[in-house]
């Protein structure tokens, strides 16, 4: 497996985890009592994933010289 394929696979995994966190956060927000600390931790993890996704996507895009 070459570097591009590994990056594509990692990107798919990160996007999947990001979507899963959305679902978990929504479910936790609907429960009573609301666990704000847990929700905050999950949102931080989601932000980390978003940054990793952006980094990998930029690595996959070829450099374009204007």
Secondary structure by P-SEA (a helix, b strand, c coil): ccaaaaaaaaaaaaaaaaaaaaaaaaaaaaccccaaaaaaaaaaaaaaaaaaaaaaaaaacccccc
